[in-house]
Amino acid sequence: MPQVGSTETPPAKSLEQGLKNRHVGMIAIGGVIGAGLFVGSGAGIHGTGPAILLSYALAGLLVILVMRMLGEMSAASPDTGSFSAYADRAIGRWAGFTIGWLYWWFWAVVLAVEATAGAKIVHGWIPALPQWTLALILMIFLTATNLFSVGSYGEFEFWFSTIKVAAIAVFIVLGVLAIFGLLPGTDAVGTSNLAGHGFFPHGYGAVITGLLTVVFSFMGSEIVTIAAGESRDPGRAVTKAVNSVIWRIIVFYLGSIAVIVTLLPWSDSNVASSPYVAVLDRIGISGAGTIMDVIVLTAVLSCLNSGLYTASRMAFSLAERGDAPKAFAATTARGVPHVAIWVSVAFGFLAVIFDYTSPDTVFLFLLNGSGAVALFVWAVIAVSQLRMRRRLEREAPERIVVRMWLYPYLTVATIVGIAAILIVMLFDHDGRPQVLWSVAVAAVVLIAAFVRHGRSRATEPIAPGPVPADR
């Protein structure tokens, strides 16, 4: 646990508002497309069958509701600390402290996971270089990108996201044409693969098991609310991102998965190992494996880029609020929190080393200790919105430009849904260690939070911010 700095609030530092509208827009679109979609979806399809579509739909609905709640708070009061800052105001300083550090921990571990995944791909092309060296090179490259300016981060993320979005779009178009037999050498498949062996080949309960597999692939949707704080019009950027989250999930996740389970039998071993490559092979695309390696590497680099950005901004925000060492709030002349970046990447590379030296002990603990953090974050967002909405209506009703639907009923339903997923994970063989170790890590951070702030209550007023002109 990082040492907490002085009780005095560090002097305000100014982050550069260097993200353009196209940067934030593409971060919002590409933020939901991670390497997990391209690689991890195969296990879900194999274990659930065509009904995995329902698992993705349920997970997507949960994310849509959480993003709507976060969007309501972010549009009303843009803040680089995002949900951590809102937890400060809506629940108490202890809550913002806890969820902020847990979120930093999550992304610092993700840096190691993604750097290792990227290194494995590149190692296949350049076997002469050790994987740990390639992981270090990838992390140094993206550290340099983040250190230069927020605009350079935005530019790289814009192109990474553009490649991912274009790849998914082309994949869906080709897949749909193949389904209807409109590509050379293909015949219409109809619905035989969807219902030939039953839509629920493993029973209805497999939908819930599949949900546990796919729900974490949506983590990262909230990054746009952090990035919006460094844009020129944060309120409008958040509003547009939240309003587009529904079609993004429907198109990129449900659309591409629907193509896979319609075009190919869910039980195909190639679908289980690499579903997107299997589809490209099925429709006769030569070099499908290499093409997907390039796309997955792009997704990995995108996640590395955004993970380093997100971890550093959360550390910066914590320092600004006096919940991290003052040095974390130091910025360069370009408005980049360089100390926070170096600390985050140092922890990430230390985790990479543990992945090679102690994969079944230390690194396994790091993975399990961060495994359920996404659900913790979503739960805090929901509780914060439940409380902050009342304060907004009382103190600044004109700032509610994005509204959570059916408040407070859908907010409460979301909290219940998140709790239900955590309970189901406790009875799942693979999910139980993630919940237990994540709770253990959260308990340690929570103790530090209470030592720091006691049982502080939310007393801060709603921070002002620009009201978006276009709702």
Secondary structure, DSSP 4 states (H G I P E B T S, - for coil): -PPP--SSPPPP------B-HHHHHHHHHHTT--HHHHHTHHHHHHHHGGGHHHHHHHHHHHHHHHHHHHHHHHHHS--TTHHHHHHHHHT-HHHHHHHHHHHHHHHHHHHHHHHHHHHHHHHHH-TTS-HHHHHHHHHHHHHHHHHH-HHHHHHHHHHHHHHHHHHHHHHHHHHHHHHTT-STT----TTHHHHTT-S-TT-THHHHHHHHHHGGGGTTTTHHHHHGGGBSSHHHHHHHHHHHHHHHHIIIIIIHHHHHHHHS-TT-HHHHH-HHHHHHHHTT-TTHHHHHHHHHHHHHHHHHHHHHHHHHHHHHHHHHTTSS-GGGG---TTS--HHHHHHHHHHHHHHHHHHHH-TTTHHHHHHHHHTTHHHHHHHHHHHHHHHHHHHHHHH-GGG--S--TTTTHHHHHHHHHHHHHHHHHHTSTTHHHHHHHHHHHHHHHHHHHHHHH-S----PPPPP-PPPS--
